[in-house]
Amino acid sequence: MAVHKIDGVSGVDHFPTKFIELYAAALTTDGDWAAIDLGDTTNTLGASVEQGTAAAETLWFGVFGRTTAAGLPARVQIAGRRAGANVDATVAAGDRLVSGATVGRAIEIESARVVNATVNQANVMIALNFQPVGIALAAAVTLTAPVLITDQGYFG
């Protein structure tokens, strides 16, 4: 039986995941990708989150675990398998995901490298410049897919 080194969770019976709670600077939506909000210093700089935006593409780090009103603790999954993550309709199984131009929605890096009629210039620049935030485990269905979130290592 595989055992997760940090928390002792069985990788056979339960998929290891990591969650944190940070201050929600604005409304957050379950399944949307989260980003550190550099404009909010409520609990010190780096301790507030917002839905991921194109303006904060380097700050994306996980997926919201529930919808949360502004000013409350937002639950963010920062590693492991997550069903129902917000992804672009073109995402296929095995695609590496990066921050996209749509708020809270990740795009796949592979087709974003090619400029064509279905991919805008903003997505191409994001795909070429930023590290993946996860991997799609299945194709997108109604803009969601199960993903494996890349642990960025920010929270231990």
C-alpha positions as CSV (number, residue, x, y, z in Angstrom):
1,M,0.0,0.0,0.0
2,A,1.4,3.4,-1.0
3,V,1.5,5.9,1.9
4,H,1.8,9.6,1.4
5,K,5.1,10.7,3.2
6,I,3.8,13.8,4.8
7,D,0.4,12.9,6.3
8,G,0.4,9.1,6.1
9,V,-2.7,8.9,3.8
10,S,-3.0,5.7,1.9
11,G,-2.6,6.4,-1.9
12,V,-4.5,3.2,-2.6
13,D,-7.6,3.8,-0.4
14,H,-7.6,7.7,-0.5
15,F,-6.0,10.0,-2.9
16,P,-3.6,12.4,-1.0
17,T,-4.8,16.1,-1.2
18,K,-3.9,19.3,0.5
19,F,-6.2,22.2,1.6
20,I,-5.6,25.6,3.1
21,E,-7.9,28.4,4.2
22,L,-7.0,32.0,3.3
23,Y,-9.0,35.3,3.5
24,A,-11.4,35.7,0.5
25,A,-10.8,39.2,-0.8
26,A,-13.9,38.9,-3.0
27,L,-16.6,36.3,-3.7
28,T,-15.0,32.9,-4.7
29,T,-16.7,30.1,-6.6
30,D,-16.3,26.4,-6.0
31,G,-14.2,24.8,-8.8
32,D,-12.6,28.1,-10.0
33,W,-8.9,28.4,-9.9
34,A,-7.5,30.6,-7.1
35,A,-4.8,33.2,-7.1
36,I,-3.0,35.2,-4.4
37,D,-4.5,38.7,-4.2
38,L,-1.6,41.2,-4.0
39,G,-4.0,44.1,-3.6
40,D,-5.4,42.9,-0.2
41,T,-3.3,42.9,2.9
42,T,-6.0,42.0,5.5
43,N,-4.0,39.2,7.1
44,T,-0.6,40.4,5.7
45,L,0.5,40.4,2.1
46,G,0.1,37.0,0.5
47,A,-2.7,35.7,2.8
48,S,-5.7,36.8,0.7
49,V,-7.1,35.0,-2.3
50,E,-9.2,35.9,-5.3
51,Q,-10.5,34.1,-8.4
52,G,-7.6,33.7,-10.8
53,T,-7.4,36.4,-13.5
54,A,-5.2,37.0,-16.5
55,A,-3.7,40.0,-14.6
56,A,-2.6,37.5,-11.9
57,E,-1.5,34.6,-14.0
58,T,1.7,34.0,-12.1
59,L,-0.2,33.9,-8.8
60,W,-2.5,30.9,-9.6
61,F,-2.0,28.0,-7.1
62,G,-5.1,25.9,-6.5
63,V,-8.8,25.4,-6.9
64,F,-11.5,26.7,-4.6
65,G,-13.1,24.0,-2.5
66,R,-16.4,25.9,-1.9
67,T,-18.2,29.1,-2.8
68,T,-17.3,31.8,-0.2
69,A,-18.5,35.3,0.3
70,A,-15.9,38.1,0.5
71,G,-14.4,38.6,4.0
72,L,-14.7,34.9,5.0
73,P,-12.1,32.1,5.0
74,A,-11.9,30.6,1.5
75,R,-11.0,26.9,1.3
76,V,-8.4,26.2,-1.5
77,Q,-7.2,22.8,-2.6
78,I,-3.5,23.2,-3.4
79,A,-2.5,19.7,-4.4
80,G,-4.0,16.4,-5.4
81,R,-7.0,15.2,-7.5
82,R,-9.9,17.6,-7.8
83,A,-13.2,16.8,-9.7
84,G,-15.1,19.6,-11.3
85,A,-12.3,22.2,-11.8
86,N,-13.1,25.1,-14.2
87,V,-11.3,24.5,-17.5
88,D,-11.6,25.6,-21.1
89,A,-13.9,23.5,-23.4
90,T,-10.9,22.4,-25.5
91,V,-9.2,20.6,-22.6
92,A,-8.4,16.9,-23.2
93,A,-7.2,14.2,-20.9
94,G,-3.4,14.6,-20.2
95,D,-3.3,18.3,-21.1
96,R,-1.1,20.5,-19.0
97,L,-3.1,23.4,-17.6
98,V,-2.1,27.1,-17.2
99,S,-3.9,30.2,-16.2
100,G,-6.3,31.5,-18.8
101,A,-7.9,34.8,-19.9
102,T,-11.3,33.9,-18.4
103,V,-11.7,34.5,-14.7
104,G,-11.1,31.3,-12.7
105,R,-10.7,29.1,-15.8
106,A,-7.6,27.2,-16.8
107,I,-6.6,26.5,-20.4
108,E,-4.5,23.8,-21.9
109,I,-1.0,24.7,-22.9
110,E,-0.6,22.5,-25.9
111,S,-3.1,24.0,-28.3
112,A,-2.5,27.5,-26.9
113,R,1.0,27.4,-28.3
114,V,-0.5,27.6,-31.9
115,V,-2.1,30.8,-32.9
116,N,-5.3,30.0,-34.7
117,A,-8.9,31.2,-34.9
118,T,-10.0,29.4,-31.7
119,V,-7.2,30.6,-29.4
120,N,-6.8,34.3,-28.6
121,Q,-3.4,36.1,-28.3
122,A,-3.8,36.6,-24.6
123,N,-4.0,32.8,-24.0
124,V,-1.0,32.2,-26.3
125,M,1.2,34.6,-24.3
126,I,0.0,33.1,-21.0
127,A,0.7,29.5,-22.2
128,L,4.2,30.4,-23.4
129,N,5.3,32.3,-20.2
130,F,3.8,30.4,-17.2
131,Q,4.2,27.1,-15.4
132,P,1.4,24.6,-15.4
133,V,-1.0,24.7,-12.4
134,G,-2.3,21.2,-13.1
135,I,-3.0,18.3,-15.5
136,A,-6.4,17.3,-16.8
137,L,-7.3,13.7,-16.0
138,A,-10.2,13.7,-18.5
139,A,-11.6,15.8,-21.2
140,A,-13.7,18.9,-20.3
141,V,-17.4,18.4,-20.1
142,T,-19.5,21.6,-19.7
143,L,-16.3,23.6,-18.8
144,T,-15.2,21.3,-16.0
145,A,-12.8,18.4,-15.7
146,P,-11.1,16.3,-13.0
147,V,-7.6,17.6,-12.6
148,L,-4.4,16.8,-10.7
149,I,-3.4,20.1,-9.1
150,T,0.4,20.8,-9.2
151,D,1.6,21.6,-5.7
152,Q,3.5,24.9,-6.0
153,G,5.1,24.4,-2.6
154,Y,4.0,27.8,-1.2
155,F,2.3,26.4,1.9
156,G,4.5,23.5,3.0
